[in-house]
């Protein structure tokens, strides 16, 4: 199933980040309590500030679940876009 957001909506999937402890054990971001980072997987036609593939932070509580862990939000609730350096 393809997802095609409408208007100013953005579809996101959480980017799983691993953090290694000093003993070499890897912890996922949901265990460490870090703010989740999302990857943009699809955008609506009126979205101007992000593109597919960007990594972003969002305001908590401003999303709706679409399918299999995909969040759909309005572009205005994206607070930060990371540079892909």
Buried (B, 14 or more C-beta within 10 A) or exposed (E): EEEEBEEBBBBBBBEEBEEEEEEEEEBEBEEEEEEBBBBBBBBBEEBEEBEEEBBBBBEEEEBEEBEEEBBBBBBEBBEEBEEEE
